[in-house]
Amino acid sequence: MKAKKTRFAQSRQRRNTLLLSAFLFLAAVVWFDRSFHSYRKTSVLTQKIQDVNDWDKYNEKSFTVVKVVDGDTIDINVPDVNFATTRIRLLGIDTPETEKSPTGPMYYGRQASEFTSKTVLGQKVTVIMDKLSKTRDKYNRLLCYIRFADGRILNEELVSEGFAYADTRFPHSQFNKYIQLEKTAQKQKKGLWEKVVQNQLPKWHKNQK
């Protein structure tokens, strides 16, 4: 009889232990789920606030270009968070990499960088943002078009003159226009299109059908 009582007590103890473990597991799952959704809501809210602030701070405002990193990346003379300047990645285009890139230089990268330098370095330009695009890329660079005083757009000039590819990886309002500008530059063999060969194209461009 005593042995049966002992076994019963042990069985009840194991059952209680299992129930407690199950309860703790469920409680942990609920806590994680709530924390995850709270984090996502906070992240989305933070992104929306940043988007609004970027539009108020930059869109249709004029600044001076103080540095040209490469053909499609420039710095303007306005502080951005912990930096003395704001880095801009030209929206809708992609120029070949230069020797500054971790992946190494690409065909016509130097020429593209020189074109951008000669065109905008030290010049006052206007930032134009696009509602179909994110305001920032994964490196936190501002995504926009750059307009000259005469109304021309640097992004378009780079594609039209054969210094840049129309970037089809991300949406923006000038998507189809830039594709047509690239096709025209190809037909006219402008810039890089005069001698570029297939294996010199960016990887994403090679994969296009």
N, C-alpha and C positions, 0 to 999 in steps of 0.2 A: 504493500500500500504506500509506504514511504517513497519507494522508488518511482511509483506512478505519479505521486504528487510532485516529486522533483522534476520528472520529465515534463509534466504539465506546466510547471513554473518556468522551465527553460524554454518550452515551446511558446508560452505567452510572452516571455521576454524577447525572444527572437522576432515574434510578430510585432511587438511594440517598437522594436529597433527598426524593423523594415518600414513600418508606418511612419516613424519619425524621419527616416532617411528619405522616404518618398515625399513627405511634406517639405523637408528642407530643399529637396531638388526642385519641386514645383515653385517654391518661394524664390529660389535662385533664378529660375527661368523667367518668372514674372518680373522680378527686379531687373534682369538683364534686358528684357523686352522693353520695359518702360524707359530704362536708361538709354537704350539705343534709339528709340523713337524721339526721346527728349533731345538727344544729341543731334539727330537729323533735323529736327525742327529748329534747333538753335543754329545749326550750320546753314540751313536754307534762309533763315531770317537774317543772319549775318551777311550772307551773299547778297540778299536783296538790298540791304542797307548799303553795302559797298557799291552795288550797281547804281543805286540812286545817287550816292555821293559822287561817283565817277562822272555821271552824266552832268550833274550840277557843276562839277569842278572843271571838266575838260571840254564838253561838247560845245562846238561853235565858239570856242575861246582861242585866242591867238597867243603863241609862245615862240621863243627862239630856239632853234636847234643848236645844241651845244656839243653834240658828239654823234658821229656815225659809227656804229658798231660793225655793220656790214650792209649789204644792199637793202635789206628789208627791216632793219632794226636801228632805231635812233633814240637819242635822249633829248628831252626838252627841259627848259630852265624853270621847272616848278617842282618843289619837294613832293615826294611820295612816300608816306609812312616814315621809315628810318633812313631814307635816301635823300640826297640833296637835289636829285633830278628825277624825272619820270621816264622810265624806259617804255618805248612804243614798239610794238610789232605790227608792221603794216598789214592791214586786213585784206584777205582775198588773194594774196600773191605769195610766192616763195622764190627767193633768189638763190642761186647756187652758193654753197658755203665757201668761206675764205680759209686761209691758213689759221685763223683764230679759232676755228671750230674744232671741238674734240674729235670729230670724225675726219678731219683733214679737209684740204681745199678741194673744190670741184671746178670743173670746166666753166669758165666765165665768171667765177665768183669775184675775182679781183676787179674785173671790169664793171660788174654790177655795183660793187662797193664804191668804186671811184665815181661812177655816174651819180649815185646818191649824194656823195660828199660834195661834188661840184655843184649839184643842184640845190641842196638845202642847208648845208653846213653854214651856220652863222646867219641864216635867214629867218625872218619871222613868218610863221605858217599858222594855219588854222586847223584844229583837230575836229574831225567829223566822225561821230560814232554811229553805229548801225544797230537798230532794234532787233534785227534778225540774228545778230551775233552775240556771243558772250562779251562782256566788257573786258575780261582778262583771259589770258591763256594759262596753261599749267605752270608756267614760270612766273606768273603774276605780272606779266607785261600787259600794258594797255593795248587793246585791239582797236584800230581805227584807220580812217583814211586821212591823208594829209593834203590840204588844199593850199595852193599858192595864192598870192594876191591877185593874180590875173584869172583865177578861177580854175586853172588846171589842177588835176589830182595826181600826186606823185605815184600812187599805186598804179594808176592807169598808164602813166608815162613809162614806168618800168616794164610793164607787159607789152605795150605798144611798140617800144623800141627794142624788144628782144633781150632785155636784161633780167626778166623774171617770168616764171610760169604762173598761169592762172591756177590757184590752189583750189582743188575740187574736194578737199577733205572735210571742209567745214562750211556751214550755210552762212550766207550773207546776201544782202539785197542786190548786189552787183554780180552775182554768180554767173548768170548767162552772158552778161555783157563782157566779162573778163575772159570767158572761154572764146568768144568771138574775136576779141582783141588778140588773143594768143594765136588763133588760127590765121588771122590776117598777117601777123608778124612771121609766122611760119612760111606762108605763101610768098611773102616778099623777102624771105631769108634775111631778116633783120637780126642784128646782134648775134646771140649765141646760135640762132637757127641757121646761120650760114654754114657752120661746120660741125655742129654737135652730132654725136652718134648715140645710138641707143644705150650703150653701157655707161654713158656720161650723164644720163638723165637721173633725177632723184628717184629713189626706190619707189615712192608712192606713185610717181608719174609713169614709171615702167609698167606698173600693175594695172594701169587704166586700160579699159577695153577700147 
